[in-house]
Amino acid sequence: MRDFSWKYFTMTGDVESYLLYKEIDHQSKVEPEEEEDIIPDDLELLS
């Protein structure tokens, strides 16, 4: 989806597709950090 929104933006200049691209890019950088925090808590529950 990220690549599609960038390609669409470069072809059309649509600002909303650029904003979508930036939001997806930001989420992809934020989510891995959050997942690392969640995984150790889940492992503690299994022991």
PDB file of N, CA, C, O and CB in Angstrom:
ATOM      1  N   MET A   1       0.832  -1.189   0.000  1.00  0.00           N
ATOM      2  CA  MET A   1       0.000   0.000   0.000  1.00  0.00           C
ATOM      3  C   MET A   1       0.881   1.260   0.000  1.00  0.00           C
ATOM      4  O   MET A   1       0.558   2.258  -0.644  1.00  0.00           O
ATOM      5  CB  MET A   1      -0.949  -0.005   1.221  1.00  0.00           C
ATOM      6  N   ARG A   2       1.979   1.190   0.723  1.00  0.00           N
ATOM      7  CA  ARG A   2       2.884   2.334   0.799  1.00  0.00           C
ATOM      8  C   ARG A   2       3.450   2.660  -0.580  1.00  0.00           C
ATOM      9  O   ARG A   2       3.473   3.820  -0.990  1.00  0.00           O
ATOM     10  CB  ARG A   2       4.025   2.055   1.793  1.00  0.00           C
ATOM     11  N   ASP A   3       3.903   1.638  -1.288  1.00  0.00           N
ATOM     12  CA  ASP A   3       4.478   1.856  -2.617  1.00  0.00           C
ATOM     13  C   ASP A   3       3.420   2.368  -3.595  1.00  0.00           C
ATOM     14  O   ASP A   3       3.695   3.237  -4.423  1.00  0.00           O
ATOM     15  CB  ASP A   3       5.104   0.556  -3.150  1.00  0.00           C
ATOM     16  N   PHE A   4       2.207   1.819  -3.490  1.00  0.00           N
ATOM     17  CA  PHE A   4       1.137   2.258  -4.370  1.00  0.00           C
ATOM     18  C   PHE A   4       0.824   3.737  -4.150  1.00  0.00           C
ATOM     19  O   PHE A   4       0.686   4.493  -5.112  1.00  0.00           O
ATOM     20  CB  PHE A   4      -0.117   1.410  -4.148  1.00  0.00           C
ATOM     21  N   SER A   5       0.711   4.154  -2.878  1.00  0.00           N
ATOM     22  CA  SER A   5       0.374   5.555  -2.615  1.00  0.00           C
ATOM     23  C   SER A   5       1.476   6.492  -3.111  1.00  0.00           C
ATOM     24  O   SER A   5       1.185   7.591  -3.582  1.00  0.00           O
ATOM     25  CB  SER A   5       0.135   5.772  -1.114  1.00  0.00           C
ATOM     26  N   TRP A   6       2.751   6.062  -3.008  1.00  0.00           N
ATOM     27  CA  TRP A   6       3.847   6.895  -3.514  1.00  0.00           C
ATOM     28  C   TRP A   6       3.792   6.979  -5.034  1.00  0.00           C
ATOM     29  O   TRP A   6       3.927   8.059  -5.610  1.00  0.00           O
ATOM     30  CB  TRP A   6       5.212   6.334  -3.060  1.00  0.00           C
ATOM     31  N   LYS A   7       3.592   5.829  -5.679  1.00  0.00           N
ATOM     32  CA  LYS A   7       3.533   5.806  -7.141  1.00  0.00           C
ATOM     33  C   LYS A   7       2.370   6.673  -7.634  1.00  0.00           C
ATOM     34  O   LYS A   7       2.519   7.435  -8.589  1.00  0.00           O
ATOM     35  CB  LYS A   7       3.384   4.350  -7.660  1.00  0.00           C
ATOM     36  N   TYR A   8       1.215   6.552  -6.979  1.00  0.00           N
ATOM     37  CA  TYR A   8       0.051   7.339  -7.367  1.00  0.00           C
ATOM     38  C   TYR A   8       0.334   8.832  -7.188  1.00  0.00           C
ATOM     39  O   TYR A   8      -0.043   9.644  -8.034  1.00  0.00           O
ATOM     40  CB  TYR A   8      -1.184   6.921  -6.541  1.00  0.00           C
ATOM     41  N   PHE A   9       1.000   9.191  -6.085  1.00  0.00           N
ATOM     42  CA  PHE A   9       1.348  10.586  -5.840  1.00  0.00           C
ATOM     43  C   PHE A   9       2.284  11.112  -6.927  1.00  0.00           C
ATOM     44  O   PHE A   9       2.075  12.209  -7.446  1.00  0.00           O
ATOM     45  CB  PHE A   9       1.999  10.740  -4.460  1.00  0.00           C
ATOM     46  N   THR A  10       3.310  10.340  -7.274  1.00  0.00           N
ATOM     47  CA  THR A  10       4.262  10.822  -8.276  1.00  0.00           C
ATOM     48  C   THR A  10       3.622  10.969  -9.650  1.00  0.00           C
ATOM     49  O   THR A  10       4.032  11.817 -10.442  1.00  0.00           O
ATOM     50  CB  THR A  10       5.449   9.880  -8.365  1.00  0.00           C
ATOM     51  N   MET A  11       2.620  10.148  -9.932  1.00  0.00           N
ATOM     52  CA  MET A  11       1.955  10.219 -11.231  1.00  0.00           C
ATOM     53  C   MET A  11       0.908  11.329 -11.297  1.00  0.00           C
ATOM     54  O   MET A  11       0.699  11.925 -12.354  1.00  0.00           O
ATOM     55  CB  MET A  11       1.306   8.892 -11.547  1.00  0.00           C
ATOM     56  N   THR A  12       0.247  11.607 -10.165  1.00  0.00           N
ATOM     57  CA  THR A  12      -0.882  12.538 -10.193  1.00  0.00           C
ATOM     58  C   THR A  12      -0.623  13.837  -9.439  1.00  0.00           C
ATOM     59  O   THR A  12      -1.236  14.860  -9.742  1.00  0.00           O
ATOM     60  CB  THR A  12      -2.094  11.873  -9.621  1.00  0.00           C
ATOM     61  N   GLY A  13       0.279  13.805  -8.460  1.00  0.00           N
ATOM     62  CA  GLY A  13       0.500  14.977  -7.618  1.00  0.00           C
ATOM     63  C   GLY A  13      -0.588  15.161  -6.577  1.00  0.00           C
ATOM     64  O   GLY A  13      -0.708  16.232  -5.981  1.00  0.00           O
ATOM     65  N   ASP A  14      -1.389  14.112  -6.353  1.00  0.00           N
ATOM     66  CA  ASP A  14      -2.485  14.171  -5.388  1.00  0.00           C
ATOM     67  C   ASP A  14      -1.936  14.256  -3.962  1.00  0.00           C
ATOM     68  O   ASP A  14      -1.219  13.364  -3.506  1.00  0.00           O
ATOM     69  CB  ASP A  14      -3.405  12.938  -5.537  1.00  0.00           C
ATOM     70  N   VAL A  15      -2.281  15.336  -3.271  1.00  0.00           N
ATOM     71  CA  VAL A  15      -1.752  15.579  -1.925  1.00  0.00           C
ATOM     72  C   VAL A  15      -2.248  14.525  -0.939  1.00  0.00           C
ATOM     73  O   VAL A  15      -1.499  14.121  -0.050  1.00  0.00           O
ATOM     74  CB  VAL A  15      -2.150  16.979  -1.439  1.00  0.00           C
ATOM     75  N   GLU A  16      -3.479  14.078  -1.074  1.00  0.00           N
ATOM     76  CA  GLU A  16      -4.019  13.081  -0.146  1.00  0.00           C
ATOM     77  C   GLU A  16      -3.261  11.760  -0.241  1.00  0.00           C
ATOM     78  O   GLU A  16      -3.072  11.083   0.770  1.00  0.00           O
ATOM     79  CB  GLU A  16      -5.506  12.848  -0.423  1.00  0.00           C
ATOM     80  N   SER A  17      -2.831  11.392  -1.431  1.00  0.00           N
ATOM     81  CA  SER A  17      -2.049  10.156  -1.558  1.00  0.00           C
ATOM     82  C   SER A  17      -0.678  10.326  -0.902  1.00  0.00           C
ATOM     83  O   SER A  17      -0.133   9.368  -0.355  1.00  0.00           O
ATOM     84  CB  SER A  17      -1.885   9.762  -3.050  1.00  0.00           C
ATOM     85  N   TYR A  18      -0.118  11.538  -0.951  1.00  0.00           N
ATOM     86  CA  TYR A  18       1.155  11.793  -0.267  1.00  0.00           C
ATOM     87  C   TYR A  18       0.970  11.695   1.251  1.00  0.00           C
ATOM     88  O   TYR A  18       1.807  11.122   1.948  1.00  0.00           O
ATOM     89  CB  TYR A  18       1.713  13.190  -0.654  1.00  0.00           C
ATOM     90  N   LEU A  19      -0.121  12.253   1.748  1.00  0.00           N
ATOM     91  CA  LEU A  19      -0.395  12.182   3.188  1.00  0.00           C
ATOM     92  C   LEU A  19      -0.608  10.732   3.629  1.00  0.00           C
ATOM     93  O   LEU A  19      -0.176  10.343   4.714  1.00  0.00           O
ATOM     94  CB  LEU A  19      -1.633  13.033   3.545  1.00  0.00           C
ATOM     95  N   LEU A  20      -1.272   9.937   2.793  1.00  0.00           N
ATOM     96  CA  LEU A  20      -1.440   8.520   3.086  1.00  0.00           C
ATOM     97  C   LEU A  20      -0.086   7.826   3.129  1.00  0.00           C
ATOM     98  O   LEU A  20       0.177   7.025   4.026  1.00  0.00           O
ATOM     99  CB  LEU A  20      -2.352   7.854   2.044  1.00  0.00           C
ATOM    100  N   TYR A  21       0.769   8.132   2.166  1.00  0.00           N
ATOM    101  CA  TYR A  21       2.118   7.569   2.134  1.00  0.00           C
ATOM    102  C   TYR A  21       2.872   7.888   3.428  1.00  0.00           C
ATOM    103  O   TYR A  21       3.488   7.009   4.031  1.00  0.00           O
ATOM    104  CB  TYR A  21       2.895   8.107   0.919  1.00  0.00           C
ATOM    105  N   LYS A  22       2.816   9.152   3.844  1.00  0.00           N
ATOM    106  CA  LYS A  22       3.534   9.561   5.059  1.00  0.00           C
ATOM    107  C   LYS A  22       2.961   8.868   6.293  1.00  0.00           C
ATOM    108  O   LYS A  22       3.722   8.483   7.181  1.00  0.00           O
ATOM    109  CB  LYS A  22       3.466  11.090   5.235  1.00  0.00           C
ATOM    110  N   GLU A  23       1.655   8.701   6.370  1.00  0.00           N
ATOM    111  CA  GLU A  23       1.030   8.038   7.513  1.00  0.00           C
ATOM    112  C   GLU A  23       1.442   6.564   7.571  1.00  0.00           C
ATOM    113  O   GLU A  23       1.770   6.051   8.641  1.00  0.00           O
ATOM    114  CB  GLU A  23      -0.508   8.164   7.434  1.00  0.00           C
ATOM    115  N   ILE A  24       1.425   5.895   6.438  1.00  0.00           N
ATOM    116  CA  ILE A  24       1.830   4.492   6.396  1.00  0.00           C
ATOM    117  C   ILE A  24       3.309   4.364   6.763  1.00  0.00           C
ATOM    118  O   ILE A  24       3.688   3.445   7.490  1.00  0.00           O
ATOM    119  CB  ILE A  24       1.562   3.887   4.994  1.00  0.00           C
ATOM    120  N   ASP A  25       4.138   5.268   6.273  1.00  0.00           N
ATOM    121  CA  ASP A  25       5.560   5.257   6.583  1.00  0.00           C
ATOM    122  C   ASP A  25       5.786   5.454   8.084  1.00  0.00           C
ATOM    123  O   ASP A  25       6.605   4.764   8.692  1.00  0.00           O
ATOM    124  CB  ASP A  25       6.291   6.347   5.783  1.00  0.00           C
ATOM    125  N   HIS A  26       5.060   6.391   8.668  1.00  0.00           N
ATOM    126  CA  HIS A  26       5.172   6.652  10.101  1.00  0.00           C
ATOM    127  C   HIS A  26       4.723   5.434  10.911  1.00  0.00           C
ATOM    128  O   HIS A  26       5.382   5.054  11.879  1.00  0.00           O
ATOM    129  CB  HIS A  26       4.337   7.887  10.488  1.00  0.00           C
ATOM    130  N   GLN A  27       3.609   4.827  10.521  1.00  0.00           N
ATOM    131  CA  GLN A  27       3.106   3.656  11.236  1.00  0.00           C
ATOM    132  C   GLN A  27       4.079   2.488  11.144  1.00  0.00           C
ATOM    133  O   GLN A  27       4.231   1.738  12.109  1.00  0.00           O
ATOM    134  CB  GLN A  27       1.744   3.244  10.686  1.00  0.00           C
ATOM    135  N   SER A  28       4.731   2.322  10.015  1.00  0.00           N
ATOM    136  CA  SER A  28       5.669   1.207   9.869  1.00  0.00           C
ATOM    137  C   SER A  28       6.892   1.401  10.770  1.00  0.00           C
ATOM    138  O   SER A  28       7.531   0.422  11.157  1.00  0.00           O
ATOM    139  CB  SER A  28       6.110   1.065   8.398  1.00  0.00           C
ATOM    140  N   LYS A  29       7.219   2.635  11.102  1.00  0.00           N
ATOM    141  CA  LYS A  29       8.341   2.897  11.999  1.00  0.00           C
ATOM    142  C   LYS A  29       7.929   2.778  13.460  1.00  0.00           C
ATOM    143  O   LYS A  29       8.758   2.429  14.301  1.00  0.00           O
ATOM    144  CB  LYS A  29       8.915   4.282  11.733  1.00  0.00           C
ATOM    145  N   VAL A  30       6.670   3.058  13.783  1.00  0.00           N
ATOM    146  CA  VAL A  30       6.188   3.027  15.159  1.00  0.00           C
ATOM    147  C   VAL A  30       5.822   1.615  15.590  1.00  0.00           C
ATOM    148  O   VAL A  30       6.140   1.223  16.713  1.00  0.00           O
ATOM    149  CB  VAL A  30       4.987   3.944  15.316  1.00  0.00           C
ATOM    150  N   GLU A  31       5.173   0.848  14.746  1.00  0.00           N
ATOM    151  CA  GLU A  31       4.657  -0.457  15.123  1.00  0.00           C
ATOM    152  C   GLU A  31       5.709  -1.457  15.579  1.00  0.00           C
ATOM    153  O   GLU A  31       5.462  -2.150  16.565  1.00  0.00           O
ATOM    154  CB  GLU A  31       3.922  -1.026  13.989  1.00  0.00           C
ATOM    155  N   PRO A  32       6.871  -1.583  14.931  1.00  0.00           N
ATOM    156  CA  PRO A  32       7.834  -2.578  15.422  1.00  0.00           C
ATOM    157  C   PRO A  32       8.278  -2.335  16.861  1.00  0.00           C
ATOM    158  O   PRO A  32       8.494  -3.298  17.597  1.00  0.00           O
ATOM    159  CB  PRO A  32       9.044  -2.594  14.530  1.00  0.00           C
ATOM    160  N   GLU A  33       8.420  -1.102  17.278  1.00  0.00           N
ATOM    161  CA  GLU A  33       8.795  -0.813  18.654  1.00  0.00           C
ATOM    162  C   GLU A  33       7.707  -1.251  19.614  1.00  0.00           C
ATOM    163  O   GLU A  33       8.000  -1.801  20.676  1.00  0.00           O
ATOM    164  CB  GLU A  33       9.084   0.671  18.829  1.00  0.00           C
ATOM    165  N   GLU A  34       6.453  -1.015  19.253  1.00  0.00           N
ATOM    166  CA  GLU A  34       5.348  -1.415  20.112  1.00  0.00           C
ATOM    167  C   GLU A  34       5.260  -2.926  20.218  1.00  0.00           C
ATOM    168  O   GLU A  34       4.988  -3.446  21.300  1.00  0.00           O
ATOM    169  CB  GLU A  34       4.036  -0.848  19.591  1.00  0.00           C
ATOM    170  N   GLU A  35       5.480  -3.646  19.129  1.00  0.00           N
ATOM    171  CA  GLU A  35       5.410  -5.094  19.151  1.00  0.00           C
ATOM    172  C   GLU A  35       6.483  -5.691  20.044  1.00  0.00           C
ATOM    173  O   GLU A  35       6.228  -6.682  20.728  1.00  0.00           O
ATOM    174  CB  GLU A  35       5.538  -5.642  17.751  1.00  0.00           C
ATOM    175  N   GLU A  36       7.684  -5.109  20.053  1.00  0.00           N
ATOM    176  CA  GLU A  36       8.744  -5.620  20.905  1.00  0.00           C
ATOM    177  C   GLU A  36       8.356  -5.520  22.373  1.00  0.00           C
ATOM    178  O   GLU A  36       8.705  -6.396  23.163  1.00  0.00           O
ATOM    179  CB  GLU A  36      10.042  -4.865  20.649  1.00  0.00           C
ATOM    180  N   ASP A  37       7.644  -4.473  22.747  1.00  0.00           N
ATOM    181  CA  ASP A  37       7.207  -4.316  24.128  1.00  0.00           C
ATOM    182  C   ASP A  37       6.133  -5.337  24.489  1.00  0.00           C
ATOM    183  O   ASP A  37       6.079  -5.800  25.629  1.00  0.00           O
ATOM    184  CB  ASP A  37       6.684  -2.902  24.359  1.00  0.00           C
ATOM    185  N   ILE A  38       5.293  -5.685  23.548  1.00  0.00           N
ATOM    186  CA  ILE A  38       4.179  -6.590  23.817  1.00  0.00           C
ATOM    187  C   ILE A  38       4.665  -8.034  23.936  1.00  0.00           C
ATOM    188  O   ILE A  38       4.156  -8.780  24.772  1.00  0.00           O
ATOM    189  CB  ILE A  38       3.121  -6.476  22.712  1.00  0.00           C
ATOM    190  N   ILE A  39       5.619  -8.437  23.136  1.00  0.00           N
ATOM    191  CA  ILE A  39       6.055  -9.816  23.095  1.00  0.00           C
ATOM    192  C   ILE A  39       6.592 -10.289  24.452  1.00  0.00           C
ATOM    193  O   ILE A  39       6.184 -11.367  24.882  1.00  0.00           O
ATOM    194  CB  ILE A  39       7.114  -9.986  22.027  1.00  0.00           C
ATOM    195  N   PRO A  40       7.480  -9.565  25.164  1.00  0.00           N
ATOM    196  CA  PRO A  40       7.947 -10.066  26.457  1.00  0.00           C
ATOM    197  C   PRO A  40       6.824 -10.225  27.467  1.00  0.00           C
ATOM    198  O   PRO A  40       6.860 -11.162  28.264  1.00  0.00           O
ATOM    199  CB  PRO A  40       8.994  -9.145  27.017  1.00  0.00           C
ATOM    200  N   ASP A  41       5.830  -9.348  27.466  1.00  0.00           N
ATOM    201  CA  ASP A  41       4.712  -9.486  28.394  1.00  0.00           C
ATOM    202  C   ASP A  41       3.939 -10.764  28.117  1.00  0.00           C
ATOM    203  O   ASP A  41       3.529 -11.454  29.050  1.00  0.00           O
ATOM    204  CB  ASP A  41       3.781  -8.274  28.299  1.00  0.00           C
ATOM    205  N   ASP A  42       3.737 -11.087  26.850  1.00  0.00           N
ATOM    206  CA  ASP A  42       3.026 -12.310  26.480  1.00  0.00           C
ATOM    207  C   ASP A  42       3.814 -13.541  26.915  1.00  0.00           C
ATOM    208  O   ASP A  42       3.231 -14.529  27.360  1.00  0.00           O
ATOM    209  CB  ASP A  42       2.770 -12.350  24.964  1.00  0.00           C
ATOM    210  N   LEU A  43       5.124 -13.483  26.788  1.00  0.00           N
ATOM    211  CA  LEU A  43       5.938 -14.632  27.166  1.00  0.00           C
ATOM    212  C   LEU A  43       5.900 -14.869  28.674  1.00  0.00           C
ATOM    213  O   LEU A  43       5.954 -16.015  29.120  1.00  0.00           O
ATOM    214  CB  LEU A  43       7.379 -14.433  26.703  1.00  0.00           C
ATOM    215  N   GLU A  44       5.809 -13.811  29.455  1.00  0.00           N
ATOM    216  CA  GLU A  44       5.725 -13.960  30.906  1.00  0.00           C
ATOM    217  C   GLU A  44       4.433 -14.661  31.300  1.00  0.00           C
ATOM    218  O   GLU A  44       4.421 -15.427  32.263  1.00  0.00           O
ATOM    219  CB  GLU A  44       5.817 -12.593  31.595  1.00  0.00           C
ATOM    220  N   LEU A  45       3.355 -14.415  30.579  1.00  0.00           N
ATOM    221  CA  LEU A  45       2.075 -15.052  30.873  1.00  0.00           C
ATOM    222  C   LEU A  45       2.109 -16.550  30.591  1.00  0.00           C
ATOM    223  O   LEU A  45       1.386 -17.319  31.226  1.00  0.00           O
ATOM    224  CB  LEU A  45       0.969 -14.400  30.062  1.00  0.00           C
ATOM    225  N   LEU A  46       2.942 -16.966  29.644  1.00  0.00           N
ATOM    226  CA  LEU A  46       2.997 -18.385  29.290  1.00  0.00           C
ATOM    227  C   LEU A  46       3.794 -19.185  30.305  1.00  0.00           C
ATOM    228  O   LEU A  46       3.594 -20.396  30.397  1.00  0.00           O
ATOM    229  CB  LEU A  46       3.603 -18.562  27.908  1.00  0.00           C
ATOM    230  N   SER A  47       4.688 -18.569  31.073  1.00  0.00           N
ATOM    231  CA  SER A  47       5.502 -19.331  32.011  1.00  0.00           C
ATOM    232  C   SER A  47       4.822 -19.580  33.324  1.00  0.00           C
ATOM    233  O   SER A  47       5.400 -20.213  34.208  1.00  0.00           O
ATOM    234  CB  SER A  47       6.779 -18.635  32.253  1.00  0.00           C
TER     235      SER A  47
END
